[in-house]
């Protein structure tokens, strides 16, 4: 047994390979623990008004299509007055930086509205909670929104504010169209601070942001617009989507294509429809005649082209007028200035013709005539009661006629030349003095050469009857149209007489006879126009040699100016030295003259000049016939009396009841205490007046009454009894005195002395 080898021994080791397994398990456990810790989410709480559609461990939190959290638990919220649901949500750690105080959460679920279908993907995946990161401090408790928030202003694109009178069918998400292409959407809406308008927030995609300019116009494109009348039916819609859900469309007017980009901080206005947006410019017009006008249907027309619409018609409180609110094409903006005219056009049938016939089809409408470009802008106007005359810039000849009577003329009455219509009456109105009528006339361009400085116009209305017992009766009328509606005819006797003014002025004669008569025009100045009028004859020795054509005040208003025409021998009458005076009736107990003027009326007498000293056309009428105006020969004396009594110019001066002179005038003395009466003694009887002559007032009569001799009535003569007079007597002997000198003054006694009647000197009379 000793032969067996001796066993070798070694000390036993404490390490064993089995210990590797626990170490590996420890490392794996540590790694798993670190991984579990690292992947553990952030727990937050979100309060919802209701837990409907939210499920624990199923409902996810989604951001831009990626799951960033999940609801872990739901619990009721008993705090506060309103009860809700608190969802405990575990959020991924990588979104920790977005969990700020302004971060918003809301529940997304399927929704079907007129604006469209939203949340359609939740029909498969289920409802989810959406998140919109915000700014601020870190937060772990949030309050969910009731609905999806509007698009953020930070989103690239154009964010605008549009103000509207009402929201209509617009809603969040309603599309915004440009040429029927959706380029944006409605973000949100709210009442303005003054609660008078609705502010609509709109988002335009970045690609289309440059389409919105400073003068861009937005309008409500919701539904369908139908405009039907006798001329047809017009249907307008932006798109099928806008019919169902509503929408907004916009465009920039053609005349504003160069408009600069818009300022996003400035709001736009939302027009009711396309037409309102296109017309754009609002104008107010006060109407006195608004029959047949309808808001929304009545057009505004310019030369047959529609340039606007009547948007509103408000009757004024006094019910006598109305205010029309118009919207006009932006192209008319530069012409809405002072001088722009509006009027209502409606069918009218009169003797002058038919006007406004097109209004029978399309209805009454408002017509406009633009003012001069560059004038002062104006937005409120007062409509004319009728169509204005043609614009002076219209082709053709524009002229003015003056007349005393309008007759049957009216706007539209024809202007005739050789019974061919060459123009029409455009207007009429009173002159500044209100004594004449001013008629505006337009001659068509192709006929304007027919009028020159020698043209005569006359009223061709109605029928003219002329005739007598032997010659029969002649009936004259310019044309059937002028017979019914009135008209004006003219003739041009002399060619190549230029017109003196851009707008010529002519007189309108009453008839052709007056217009075509020849002669020389003169003017006669008189103190008063009593009994004188247009047509008053001018006579010479009982024959008519002319007539007055016009009566008017002189420029200084101190006299009357007669415009007359001398038709007979004008070269002998219209010359230097001719004299004119008015012949009027004289009625008196002693003298009666010109009684025929009581029937025929007053007239003007002329005394042609004896010598030809040259032509003259302006005259001053004499106050009395020239025979009385010529200084007469004789002895001129002055009588001094306390009062004039019944004496007047022309009363006789008698000697022994024989008329030997007359009174030629009277005046107050220098100290105004006496009346100086001028008399003229005929040359033959001048020797009867001597230094001792006595003059007395022989007017009226005297009565002497006595108890025994009865009553004695004394008067110089029947003539002096009626119209007054002066008598005188001259003593004989030494008391006679020397012959009276011219202008010698004698006292005038109120009555005679008996002795004076006994004087009877023998005085030779002059030859």
C-alpha positions in Angstrom: 0.0 0.0 0.0 3.0 2.1 0.5 3.7 1.7 -3.2 0.9 4.0 -4.0 1.9 7.5 -4.9 1.5 10.1 -2.4 -1.3 12.4 -3.1 -0.4 16.0 -3.6 -2.6 18.5 -1.9 -3.4 22.1 -2.8 -5.3 24.7 -0.8 -9.0 25.0 -1.9 -10.2 28.4 -3.9 -13.1 30.5 -2.5 -14.2 31.8 -6.1 -16.7 29.9 -8.2 -18.0 30.6 -11.7 -21.5 30.3 -10.5 -21.1 33.7 -9.0 -21.1 35.2 -12.5 -24.8 34.6 -12.9 -25.9 36.8 -10.0 -23.6 39.5 -11.1 -25.0 39.5 -14.6 -28.5 39.5 -13.1 -27.6 42.5 -10.9 -26.3 44.4 -13.9 -29.4 43.6 -15.9 -31.6 44.6 -13.0 -29.8 47.9 -12.5 -30.0 48.7 -16.2 -33.7 47.8 -16.2 -34.3 49.9 -13.2 -32.5 52.9 -14.7 -34.4 52.4 -17.9 -37.7 52.2 -16.1 -36.8 55.4 -14.2 -35.6 57.1 -17.3 -38.8 56.3 -19.3 -41.3 57.1 -16.6 -43.5 59.9 -17.8 -44.4 63.2 -16.2 -47.7 63.1 -14.4 -50.1 66.1 -14.9 -53.7 66.8 -14.2 -56.1 68.3 -16.8 -59.6 69.4 -15.7 -62.5 68.8 -18.2 -66.1 69.9 -17.9 -67.1 66.4 -18.7 -65.4 63.0 -18.9 -67.5 61.9 -21.9 -65.3 60.3 -24.5 -62.3 59.9 -22.2 -61.1 56.5 -21.0 -58.3 55.7 -18.6 -55.3 53.8 -20.0 -56.7 54.3 -23.5 -57.3 57.9 -24.4 -54.0 59.4 -25.6 -52.6 62.9 -25.8 -51.6 63.7 -29.4 -49.4 66.5 -30.7 -48.9 66.9 -34.4 -50.1 63.3 -35.0 -47.7 61.7 -32.4 -48.7 60.3 -29.0 -47.0 62.2 -26.3 -49.1 60.9 -23.3 -51.9 58.8 -22.0 -54.7 59.2 -19.5 -54.0 57.1 -16.5 -57.0 57.8 -14.3 -60.2 59.8 -14.1 -61.6 61.3 -10.9 -64.5 63.7 -10.1 -63.5 67.3 -9.2 -65.6 68.3 -6.2 -63.9 71.7 -5.7 -65.5 74.9 -6.7 -69.1 75.7 -7.7 -68.9 73.8 -10.9 -68.2 70.0 -10.9 -65.9 68.5 -13.5 -63.6 65.6 -14.2 -59.9 65.6 -13.5 -57.9 63.4 -15.8 -54.5 62.2 -14.6 -52.3 62.1 -17.6 -48.8 60.7 -17.9 -46.8 62.8 -20.4 -43.6 61.7 -22.1 -40.5 63.3 -20.7 -39.5 64.7 -24.0 -42.4 67.1 -23.9 -41.6 68.4 -20.5 -40.3 71.7 -21.9 -43.8 72.4 -23.4 -45.7 72.0 -20.2 -46.0 75.7 -19.4 -48.8 77.8 -17.8 -50.2 78.8 -21.2 -50.2 75.3 -22.7 -53.7 74.4 -23.9 -55.5 71.0 -24.0 -58.8 70.1 -25.6 -60.7 66.9 -26.5 -60.9 66.0 -30.1 -63.9 63.9 -31.2 -66.0 63.5 -34.4 -68.0 66.6 -35.3 -70.3 67.1 -38.3 -71.4 70.7 -39.0 -72.3 72.9 -42.0 -68.7 74.1 -41.9 -67.4 70.5 -42.5 -66.5 67.3 -40.7 -63.7 67.4 -38.1 -62.0 64.7 -36.0 -62.9 62.0 -38.6 -59.8 60.0 -37.7 -61.2 59.4 -34.2 -63.9 57.2 -35.7 -61.1 54.5 -35.9 -58.6 55.4 -33.2 -61.0 56.9 -30.7 -61.2 60.3 -29.1 -57.9 61.9 -28.1 -56.7 64.9 -26.3 -54.9 67.5 -28.3 -52.2 69.8 -27.0 -51.0 73.2 -28.1 -47.7 74.2 -26.4 -47.5 77.6 -24.8 -45.1 79.9 -22.9 -44.7 80.8 -19.3 -43.7 79.0 -16.1 -43.6 75.2 -15.6 -47.0 73.9 -14.7 -48.6 70.5 -13.9 -52.3 71.4 -13.6 -54.3 72.6 -16.6 -57.9 73.4 -17.6 -59.1 72.0 -20.9 -60.7 74.2 -23.5 -64.3 73.5 -24.5 -63.3 73.5 -28.2 -60.3 73.7 -30.4 -58.6 77.1 -30.0 -58.2 79.4 -33.1 -55.1 79.3 -35.1 -52.2 81.0 -33.5 -51.1 84.4 -34.7 -47.6 83.0 -34.8 -48.5 80.6 -37.5 -46.9 81.6 -40.8 -49.3 83.5 -43.1 -51.5 86.6 -43.0 -53.7 87.2 -40.0 -56.4 89.8 -40.6 -59.4 91.4 -38.8 -62.6 92.0 -40.7 -65.5 94.0 -39.3 -69.1 93.1 -40.2 -72.6 94.4 -39.3 -73.7 90.8 -38.6 -72.1 87.3 -38.6 -74.6 85.7 -40.9 -73.9 82.0 -41.5 -70.1 82.4 -41.0 -68.5 80.0 -38.5 -65.1 79.0 -37.3 -63.4 77.2 -40.1 -65.6 78.9 -42.8 -63.5 79.1 -46.0 -62.0 82.3 -47.5 -62.0 82.3 -51.3 -60.1 84.1 -54.0 -61.5 83.5 -57.5 -63.4 80.5 -56.0 -60.1 78.9 -54.6 -59.9 78.5 -50.9 -56.9 80.5 -49.6 -57.7 80.7 -45.9 -60.3 80.3 -43.2 -62.1 82.0 -40.5 -60.2 81.7 -37.2 -62.7 83.1 -34.7 -65.2 85.9 -34.2 -66.4 88.1 -31.3 -68.4 91.2 -30.6 -66.4 94.5 -30.8 -65.9 96.6 -27.7 -68.8 98.9 -28.6 -71.0 95.8 -29.4 -72.1 97.4 -32.7 -70.1 95.2 -35.0 -68.7 91.7 -35.2 -64.9 91.3 -35.5 -64.0 88.3 -37.6 -60.4 86.9 -37.4 -59.2 85.5 -40.7 -56.1 83.5 -41.7 -54.7 83.6 -45.2 -52.2 80.9 -46.2 -48.6 82.2 -46.8 -48.8 81.3 -50.4 -51.7 83.6 -51.0 -50.8 86.4 -48.6 -49.6 88.7 -51.3 -53.2 88.7 -52.9 -54.5 91.0 -50.1 -53.7 94.6 -50.8 -54.6 97.9 -49.1 -57.7 98.5 -51.2 -58.9 94.8 -51.3 -62.6 94.3 -50.7 -64.1 91.4 -48.7 -67.7 90.3 -49.0 -69.9 87.6 -47.6 -70.0 84.8 -50.1 -72.5 82.6 -48.1 -75.5 81.1 -49.9 -76.9 82.0 -53.3 -77.7 85.5 -54.6 -80.6 85.7 -57.0 -81.6 88.9 -58.8 -84.6 88.6 -61.0 -86.5 91.2 -63.0 -88.1 91.6 -66.5 -84.7 91.9 -68.1 -83.6 88.4 -66.8 -82.4 86.4 -63.8 -78.9 86.5 -62.3 -77.7 83.8 -59.9 -74.4 84.2 -58.1 -72.6 81.8 -55.7 -68.9 81.5 -54.7 -68.8 77.7 -54.3 -70.8 74.7 -53.1 -68.9 74.9 -49.8 -69.9 78.5 -49.3 -73.6 77.6 -50.1 -73.6 75.1 -47.3 -71.2 76.4 -44.7 -70.9 80.1 -45.5 -67.7 81.8 -46.5 -65.8 85.0 -47.3 -64.5 86.0 -50.7 -62.2 88.9 -51.6 -60.8 90.7 -54.7 -59.0 93.9 -55.5 -60.8 96.4 -57.9 -59.4 96.8 -61.3 -58.6 100.4 -60.8 -56.6 99.6 -57.6 -54.3 96.9 -59.0 -51.3 99.1 -58.0 -52.5 99.2 -54.4 -49.7 98.6 -51.9 -49.6 95.6 -49.5 -52.0 95.7 -46.6 -51.1 96.6 -43.0 -52.3 93.5 -41.0 -53.1 95.8 -38.0 -55.8 97.7 -39.9 -59.2 96.1 -40.1 -61.2 95.5 -43.4 -64.9 95.9 -43.9 -67.1 92.9 -44.8 -69.6 93.9 -47.5 -73.0 92.2 -47.7 -72.5 90.8 -51.2 -70.4 91.0 -54.3 -72.3 93.9 -55.8 -71.9 96.0 -52.6 -68.2 95.2 -52.6 -67.7 96.1 -56.2 -69.7 99.4 -56.0 -68.0 100.3 -52.8 -68.4 104.1 -52.7 -71.4 105.1 -50.5 -73.3 108.2 -51.5 -76.4 109.8 -50.0 -78.9 111.6 -52.3 -82.0 113.5 -51.1 -85.0 112.8 -53.4 -88.2 114.8 -53.6 -89.7 112.1 -56.0 -89.0 108.5 -55.0 -92.0 106.7 -56.4 -91.1 103.3 -57.9 -87.7 103.0 -56.3 -86.8 99.8 -54.5 -83.8 99.3 -52.2 -81.6 96.5 -53.5 -83.1 96.5 -57.0 -83.0 100.1 -58.4 -79.9 100.6 -60.5 -77.9 103.8 -60.9 -77.2 104.4 -64.6 -74.8 106.5 -66.6 -75.4 106.7 -70.4 -77.1 103.2 -70.3 -74.4 101.6 -68.2 -75.1 100.5 -64.6 -72.6 102.2 -62.3 -74.2 101.5 -58.9 -77.2 100.4 -56.9 -79.8 101.8 -54.5 -78.9 100.1 -51.2 -81.3 101.8 -48.8 -84.2 104.3 -49.0 -85.3 106.1 -45.9 -88.3 108.4 -45.9 -87.6 111.7 -44.0 -89.8 112.5 -41.0 -91.8 115.1 -42.9 -92.8 112.5 -45.5 -92.1 115.0 -48.3 -88.7 113.6 -49.3 -86.4 110.6 -48.8 -82.7 109.9 -48.5 -81.3 107.3 -50.9 -78.1 105.5 -50.0 -76.3 104.5 -53.1 -73.2 102.4 -53.7 -71.3 103.4 -56.8 -68.5 101.8 -58.9 -65.0 102.7 -57.6 -64.2 104.0 -61.0 -66.6 106.9 -60.4 -64.7 108.0 -57.3 -62.8 110.8 -59.0 -66.0 112.2 -60.5 -68.1 112.4 -57.2 -67.4 116.1 -56.8 -69.3 119.3 -56.6 -71.4 119.6 -59.7 -72.4 115.9 -60.0 -76.1 115.6 -60.6 -78.6 112.9 -59.9 -82.3 112.6 -61.0 -85.0 109.9 -61.1 -85.9 108.6 -64.6 -89.4 107.2 -65.1 -91.7 106.8 -68.1 -93.3 110.1 -69.2 -95.7 110.8 -72.0 -96.3 114.4 -72.9 -97.0 116.5 -76.0 -93.2 117.0 -76.3 -92.8 113.3 -76.7 -92.1 110.1 -74.8 -89.2 110.0 -72.4 -87.8 107.3 -70.1 -89.3 104.5 -72.2 -86.6 102.0 -71.0 -88.0 102.5 -67.5 -91.1 100.6 -68.6 -89.0 97.5 -68.8 -86.4 97.8 -66.1 -88.4 100.0 -63.8 -87.6 103.5 -62.5 -83.9 104.2 -62.0 -81.6 106.9 -60.8 -79.4 108.6 -63.5 -76.2 110.4 -62.8 -74.1 113.0 -64.6 -70.5 113.2 -63.2 -69.0 116.5 -62.3 -65.7 117.8 -63.5 -62.7 115.7 -62.5 -60.5 117.4 -60.0 -63.4 119.3 -58.2 -64.0 119.2 -54.5 -65.0 115.7 -53.3 -68.6 115.3 -52.2 -70.7 112.4 -50.9 -74.1 114.0 -50.2 -76.2 115.4 -53.0 -79.7 116.7 -53.7 -81.4 115.2 -56.7 -82.8 117.4 -59.5 -86.6 117.3 -60.0 -86.0 116.5 -63.7 -83.2 115.7 -66.1 -80.7 118.5 -66.5 -79.9 120.1 -69.8 -77.2 118.7 -72.0 -73.7 119.2 -70.7 -72.1 122.2 -72.3 -69.2 119.9 -73.3 -71.6 117.8 -75.4 -71.0 118.1 -79.2 -73.1 120.7 -80.9 -74.0 124.4 -80.3 -75.3 125.5 -77.0 -77.1 128.9 -76.9 -79.5 130.9 -74.7 -82.8 132.6 -75.7 -84.5 135.4 -73.7 -88.3 135.9 -73.8 -91.1 137.4 -71.8 -93.5 134.4 -72.0 -92.7 130.7 -72.2 -96.0 129.9 -74.0 -96.4 126.1 -74.6 -92.7 125.5 -74.7 -91.2 122.8 -72.4 -88.1 120.7 -72.1 -87.8 118.6 -75.2 -89.7 121.1 -77.5 -88.1 121.0 -81.0 -85.9 123.6 -82.6 -86.9 123.8 -86.3 -85.2 125.1 -89.4 -87.3 125.0 -92.5 -89.6 122.6 -90.6 -86.7 120.2 -90.0 -85.8 119.4 -86.4 -82.2 120.4 -85.7 -82.2 120.7 -81.9 -84.3 120.8 -78.8 -85.1 122.9 -75.7 -82.9 121.7 -72.8 -84.0 123.9 -69.9 -85.8 127.1 -68.9 -85.6 129.3 -65.8 -86.3 132.9 -64.7 -83.6 135.5 -65.2 -82.0 137.2 -62.3 -84.5 140.1 -62.4 -87.4 137.6 -62.7 -88.8 139.7 -65.6 -87.7 137.4 -68.4 -87.3 133.7 -69.0 -84.0 132.2 -70.0 -84.3 129.2 -72.3 -81.3 126.8 -72.9 -81.2 125.4 -76.4 -79.0 122.7 -78.0 -78.4 122.6 -81.8 -77.1 119.2 -83.0 -73.5 119.2 -84.3 -74.4 118.6 -87.9 -76.6 121.7 -88.0 -74.7 124.2 -85.8 -73.4 126.0 -88.9 -77.0 127.2 -89.6 -76.7 129.7 -86.7 -74.6 132.9 -86.8 -74.8 136.4 -85.5 -77.7 137.4 -87.8 -80.0 134.5 -86.8 -83.5 135.3 -85.6 -85.5 132.9 -83.4 -89.3 133.0 -82.9 -91.9 131.0 -81.0 -93.5 128.6 -83.6 -96.0 127.1 -81.2 -99.7 126.7 -82.1 -101.5 128.2 -85.1 -101.4 131.7 -86.5 -104.6 133.1 -88.1 -104.4 136.1 -90.4 -107.0 137.5 -92.8 -109.8 140.0 -93.4 -113.3 140.4 -94.8 -112.0 140.5 -98.4 -108.8 138.4 -98.4 -110.1 135.4 -96.5 -108.3 133.7 -93.6 -104.8 132.1 -93.7 -103.8 129.4 -91.2 -100.1 129.0 -90.5 -98.2 126.4 -88.4 -94.5 125.5 -88.4 -95.2 121.7 -88.0 -97.6 119.2 -86.5 -95.2 118.6 -83.7 -94.9 122.3 -82.8 -98.7 122.6 -83.1 -99.1 120.1 -80.3 -96.0 120.4 -78.2 -94.7 123.9 -78.9 -91.5 124.7 -80.7 -89.0 127.3 -81.8 -88.1 128.2 -85.4 -85.3 130.3 -86.7 -83.9 131.9 -89.9 -80.4 133.2 -90.7 -80.8 136.1 -93.2 -77.2 137.0 -93.6 -74.3 134.6 -94.1 -70.8 134.8 -92.5 -71.8 136.9 -89.5 -69.7 135.5 -86.6 -71.0 134.6 -83.2 -69.6 136.9 -80.5 -69.7 134.5 -77.5 -68.9 130.9 -76.8 -72.5 130.5 -75.6 -74.5 133.0 -77.9 -77.5 134.9 -76.6 -80.5 135.7 -78.7 -83.9 137.2 -78.3 -86.9 134.9 -78.8 -89.6 136.8 -80.7 -93.3 136.2 -80.3 -93.8 135.3 -83.9 -92.1 135.2 -87.3 -93.3 138.6 -88.3 -91.6 140.3 -85.4 -88.4 138.2 -85.9 -88.0 139.0 -89.5 -89.0 142.7 -89.5 -86.3 145.1 -90.6 -85.3 148.5 -89.3 -83.0 150.3 -86.9 -82.9 149.6 -83.2 -82.8 152.7 -81.0 -83.2 153.4 -77.2 -85.4 156.1 -75.7 -85.0 157.1 -72.1 -88.2 158.3 -70.3 -88.9 159.3 -66.7 -91.7 156.7 -66.2 -93.2 153.8 -68.0 -96.8 154.4 -67.2 -98.9 153.0 -70.0 -95.8 152.0 -72.1 -95.1 148.4 -72.9 -93.7 146.1 -75.6 -95.6 146.9 -78.8 -96.3 150.6 -78.0 -96.3 152.3 -81.4 -94.0 155.2 -82.5 -95.9 157.6 -84.8 -95.2 160.6 -87.0 -98.2 162.6 -88.1 -100.6 159.7 -87.3 -98.6 157.0 -89.1 -96.8 154.2 -87.4 -93.0 154.3 -88.1 -91.9 151.8 -85.4 -92.7 150.2 -82.1 -91.3 149.6 -78.7 -89.8 146.1 -78.3 -88.6 146.1 -74.7 -89.2 148.1 -71.5 -86.6 147.9 -68.7 -85.1 150.0 -65.9 -82.0 151.9 -66.6 -78.7 150.9 -64.9 -79.0 153.6 -62.3 -82.7 152.8 -61.6 -83.5 156.5 -62.1 -85.3 156.2 -65.4 -86.9 153.8 -67.8 -85.1 152.6 -71.0 -87.3 151.8 -74.0 -85.8 149.6 -76.8 -87.6 150.3 -80.0 -87.3 149.6 -83.7 -87.8 152.2 -86.4 -89.1 150.4 -89.5 -90.1 153.4 -91.7 -87.5 155.8 -93.1 -85.1 155.0 -90.2 -82.4 157.0 -91.9 -84.6 160.2 -91.5 -85.6 159.4 -87.9 -82.7 157.7 -86.2 -80.4 160.7 -86.5 -79.1 163.7 -84.4 -81.8 166.3 -83.7 -84.9 164.0 -83.7 -87.2 164.5 -80.8 -89.5 161.9 -79.0 -92.2 162.4 -76.4 -95.0 160.4 -74.9 -98.6 161.2 -76.0 -101.2 160.6 -73.3 -104.8 161.7 -72.7 -105.5 165.1 -71.2 -108.9 165.5 -69.5 -110.1 168.9 -68.1 -113.1 171.1 -68.1 -111.3 173.6 -70.2 -108.8 171.5 -72.2 -109.2 168.0 -73.5 -106.7 166.4 -75.8 -105.5 163.0 -77.1 -108.7 161.3 -76.2 -108.0 158.5 -78.8 -105.3 157.2 -76.4 -108.0 156.2 -74.0 -108.9 153.5 -76.5 -105.7 152.8 -78.4 -103.3 153.4 -75.5 -100.5 155.8 -75.2 -98.0 156.1 -78.0 -94.7 157.9 -78.7 -94.6 160.8 -81.1 -91.5 161.6 -83.1 -90.4 164.8 -84.7 -87.6 163.9 -87.2 -84.6 166.2 -87.4 -84.8 168.8 -90.1 -81.1 168.4 -91.0 -78.9 165.4 -91.4 -76.2 165.8 -88.7 -75.3 162.2 -88.4 -76.9 158.9 -87.2 -78.0 158.5 -83.5 -79.6 155.6 -81.7 -79.9 156.8 -78.1 -82.5 159.5 -77.3 -84.0 161.2 -74.2 -87.8 161.8 -74.4 -89.1 165.3 -73.9 -91.4 165.8 -70.9 -93.9 167.6 -73.2 -94.3 168.3 -76.9 -91.5 170.4 -78.4 -93.7 173.3 -79.1 -94.1 173.9 -75.4 -90.5 173.3 -74.7 -89.3 176.1 -77.1 -88.8 179.4 -75.4 -91.7 181.8 -76.4 -91.4 185.5 -77.2 -93.0 188.0 -74.9 -92.6 189.9 -71.6 -91.5 187.8 -68.7 -92.6 189.0 -65.3 -92.4 187.7 -61.7 -95.4 188.0 -59.3 -94.8 187.7 -55.6 -97.6 186.1 -53.5 -98.1 184.6 -50.0 -99.5 181.4 -51.4 -99.8 179.7 -54.8 -103.5 178.9 -54.4 -105.0 177.1 -57.3 -102.6 178.6 -59.9 -100.7 176.2 -62.1 -98.7 176.3 -65.2 -100.7 177.3 -68.3 -103.5 179.2 -66.5 -104.4 182.5 -68.3 -103.4 186.0 -67.5 -106.2 188.4 -68.5 -106.7 192.1 -69.1 -110.3 193.2 -69.1 -111.3 189.5 -69.4 -109.1 189.1 -72.5 -106.3 186.5 -72.3 -103.0 188.3 -72.9 -100.6 185.8 -71.3 -100.2 182.8 -69.2 -98.4 181.3 -66.1 -95.1 179.6 -67.1 -93.9 178.5 -63.7 -93.6 179.0 -60.0 -91.1 178.6 -57.2 -90.4 179.5 -53.6 -88.5 182.7 -53.0 -84.9 182.8 -51.6 -86.2 183.1 -48.0 -89.1 180.7 -48.6 -91.6 183.3 -47.2 -93.1 184.1 -50.6 -94.1 182.2 -53.8 -92.7 183.6 -57.0 -95.0 183.1 -60.0 -93.6 183.5 -63.5 -95.8 184.8 -66.2 -95.4 185.6 -69.9 -97.3 188.4 -71.5 -97.6 188.1 -75.3 -95.5 190.7 -77.2 -98.6 192.4 -78.6 -99.9 193.1 -75.1 -96.6 193.9 -73.4 -97.2 197.7 -73.4 -100.2 197.2 -71.1 -98.0 196.4 -68.1 -96.6 199.6 -66.4 -94.9 200.4 -63.2 -98.3 201.1 -61.5 -100.0 198.0 -62.8 -101.9 195.9 -60.2 -102.1 192.0 -60.4 -104.6 189.9 -58.5 -105.7 186.3 -58.3 -108.9 185.9 -60.3 -109.4 182.2 -59.5 -112.9 181.2 -58.4 -115.6 183.8 -57.7 -116.6 186.4 -55.2 -120.0 187.1 -53.6 -121.2 190.4 -52.2 -124.4 190.3 -50.1 -126.4 193.3 -48.8 -129.7 193.7 -47.0 -131.1 196.0 -49.7 -129.1 195.4 -52.8 -129.2 191.6 -52.6 -126.3 189.3 -53.7 -123.7 190.0 -56.4 -121.5 187.3 -57.8 -118.2 188.3 -59.5 -115.8 186.2 -61.6 -113.3 187.1 -64.2 -114.4 184.5 -66.8 -115.7 180.9 -66.9 -112.2 179.7 -67.7 -110.7 181.3 -64.6 -113.7 180.2 -62.6 -112.8 176.5 -63.4 -109.0 176.4 -63.6 -107.9 179.7 -62.0 -106.1 182.7 -63.4 -104.5 186.1 -62.9 -105.9 189.5 -63.9 -104.3 192.9 -63.9 -105.3 196.5 -64.5 -103.2 199.6 -65.2 -104.1 203.2 -64.0 -104.0 206.2 -66.2 -102.2 209.5 -65.8 -99.1 209.8 -63.7 -99.9 206.7 -61.7 -99.4 204.6 -64.8 -95.7 204.7 -64.6 -93.1 203.7 -67.1 -93.3 200.4 -69.2 -92.4 197.2 -67.2 -88.9 195.7 -67.6 -88.3 192.0 -68.3 -88.3 190.0 -65.1 -89.7 192.9 -63.1 -91.4 191.8 -59.9 -95.0 192.8 -59.0 -97.0 191.9 -55.9 -100.0 189.5 -56.5 -103.0 190.5 -54.5 -105.6 188.0 -53.3 -108.4 190.2 -54.6 -109.0 193.4 -56.5 -110.1 196.8 -55.3 -113.2 198.3 -56.9 -111.2 201.3 -58.1 -109.0 199.0 -60.2 -112.0 197.9 -62.3 -112.7 201.5 -63.2 -109.2 202.1 -64.7 -109.4 202.4 -68.5 -106.2 204.1 -69.8 -105.6 204.4 -73.5 -102.4 202.5 -74.3 -101.3 201.7 -77.9 -100.7 197.9 -78.4 -97.5 196.7 -80.1 -97.6 195.5 -83.7 
